[in-house]
């Protein structure tokens, strides 16, 4: 059905977000946010945690609150008391069935998931300078390994190079799926994934077919 891995990932991401918005209770997402915050403080310290949550809060307020997006979505699905009273004979429609309460909770879940996503982007942002420190020697090591193989009879494996490149792509795509999941995301996973990506880059470059 899906020849393109990027289209497949997009389809799965839409399916994931739809499932989260429809099925996840708001309380479970709140507990996930609180647990993740404790883990970030324990691993990275209060200073880094403050930087991460300041980034998340500022961007959340700018994109969701100040932009008017939250108010527009809420008012689109949930009428005001004045609008209910103006609907003669249907004042309790939606309220009596619990529809507006359910919609309100779904909107809250969407907002919480987006906030948690921003927290994870903030975590990546804090770790990113260390990624640069690791990636430069990894690239240098890969280039040096390739140069050595060009000057002797060592075998450059296109299979290893292709596998490393593919693993990098699939790891990135899986990470995109993970950052939206409303479950506690261990912050230690970010540096581990960054280290793995650097090693894969080195192996991929070192095994690019040599041209003498």
Secondary structure as UniProt FT lines:
FT   HELIX           5..23
FT   HELIX           26..60
FT   HELIX           61..65
FT   TURN            66..67
FT   HELIX           69..77
FT   HELIX           81..86
FT   TURN            88..89
FT   TURN            91..98
FT   HELIX           99..151
FT   HELIX           158..178
FT   TURN            179..180
FT   HELIX           188..206
//
